[in-house]
Amino acid sequence: MGVKIHFIGIGGIGVSALAQYYLSKGDEVSGSDLVVSEITEMLAGKGTKIKIGKHSARNVPNDAKMVVYSPAVEVSNPEYKKAKTRKMKLRSYPEALGELTKKYFTIAVSGAHGKSTTTALISLILTKAGLDPTVIVGTKIKEFDNTNFRSGKSKYLVIEADEFNASFLNYWPKIIVLTNIEREHLDFYKNLENIMKTFDKYISHLPEDGVLVANADDENIIKLKMQKVQRPFKIENYSLKQIEAEELKKIMQIPGRHNLANALAALAVARFLGIKDKTSFSALSKYQGAWRRFDLKETEISGKKITLVSDYGHHPTEIKVTLQAAREKFPHKKIWCVFQPHQFQRTFYLFDEFVKVFQNSPVDMAIITDIYSVAGRESAKIKRKANSRKLVKAIGKPTVIYIKKDKIKNYLKNNLEDGQVLLIMGAGDIYELSKNL
C-alpha cells in the first residue's frame, strides 16, 4: 500500500487530475470539497474518500504524508491549518505538480487560450505513436474515458501549465508550447508588462537541450522572442501560414482557426519528438473535442430540434473565435448565444473588449446574464462598478439583451425555432443550463 495523501478542494479541475495520478500509483487518496460535482463523484467511484461540505480538520487523516491544496484555499482553512500545525508535507497544487515535472520529460502547454485543447491533441499524438504519456489536463477528454487524467508508463508527462497567479513558475519542462500571450488575470498581473515579464521568466526554466514551440502569429510572443537575451534552448515556430494548415482544416472535427493553430502546435511537438506526420494527422483527425470546448449535441426544446453547443470561453478573444467558429460551422443557420460573464474583475478590466466583441458578433441573438462571482477573487469596490446590465447597455444592440439566469430557460423555450443553434458560453455554472435543456 502507498502513502496517504489528502487534497483540499479535490473537485478542482487541476487538483482532481493530480489526485488521480497518486491513485494510479497505489497511494491512498482522500479529499474534501464544498460541493458535490461530476468530478467528486468520479473520484469517489475510483476509491477516493471524499468529505463534502464545510472544511474541517477532522477530514485530514492524522497519518497523511502530504496535503495538497487548491490555489483557492486560504491559510485560515482548518484543514490547511491542521497540516501546517502537524508539520505535514504541505504543497499547493502548482508546487506538487512542479515536483513531478522534474521527475519526467515534461511537455508543458501555456498561453492565455487554447491550453486544454493543445494539451489533449499532443497527448493523443503521443499515445498513438506508442509513447504512452501521463497527462494532466484542465478539462475532461472523451478519449481519456471522459476524465482529465491519463496514466502512462513512459518518461513523458504532458501538462496544462496555467499562468494564473504565476503558477507555471513552479514547473520545469523540457518542451514549452506557447499558444498566445494576452491581457488576462489582471486582478493578479495588473498589466501586460507584468504578464510578459512572468512569461519570460517561465521560458527561462527550459534547459539547454529544451525547446520552445511558439506561435509565430502572436504579436506578444514575437516581442518576447525578439528580446535581446541569449536563449540557450531551441525555438520551433508554427503558424497558420504553414501549408499543413489547409490539410488539417479538411480533416479536423473541431471547427475554427484557433483550433487549427492548436493542431499545428501539437504537430510541431510531434516532429521535434521524431513522430511521423502520418501518425500525427491520424490522431488529430480523430479528436472529438473536450468537455465544454465547442461541445456539440442535438436536442429537442419544446418539440423543436436544436443544435446545442456548450463552451467554456470567458475571455473576449475566446468568445470572438468561438462565435466565428460557430458561424463557420453553421453558415446558414440562426445562431443564439447565451453568455455568462466570469468574474467581476475580468468584466471590469476588459469591459471595452467585451463590448466590441458583442457589437461585432456574427451571431443573430445574444443573451447576457449576471456575472458569475469567483469566491476569494473579487473586490467589493469593483463589484459595484461592473454588472451585466451596464455591459448590455454599452453594447447598445437590440439583438443583445439581458435576462436573469433563472428566466433564460423559459425565454428560450418560447422563442427558439426549429433548426436553430444555441451556444451556451462561460466558465461559471451556466453549463447547468445546457444540462437542464
Protein Blocks (a to p, Z undefined) as FASTA:
>chain_A
ZZddddehklpmklmmmmmmmmmnopacddddfbdcfklmmmmmnopacdedjddfklpc
fklfbdcddfkbcfklmklmmmmmnopacddfklmmmmmmmmpccdddedjehklmmmmm
mmmmmmmnonopadddfbdcfkloopabdcdfbfbdcddddfehhlmmmpccfbdcdfbd
cdehklmnopamlmmmmmmmmmmmpcfklccdddfkbmklmmmmmpccddfbdcddddfk
bmklmmmmmmpmbgcjklmmmmmmmmmmmmmnopafklmmmmmmmpgbjehiapacddde
ehiacdddddfbfbfklmmmmmmmmmmmmmmbccddddddehjklmmmmmmmmmmmmmmp
cbfbdcdddddddehiacfklmmmpcfklmmmmnopakbccddfklmmmmmmmmpcghia
cddedjblmlmmmmmZZ
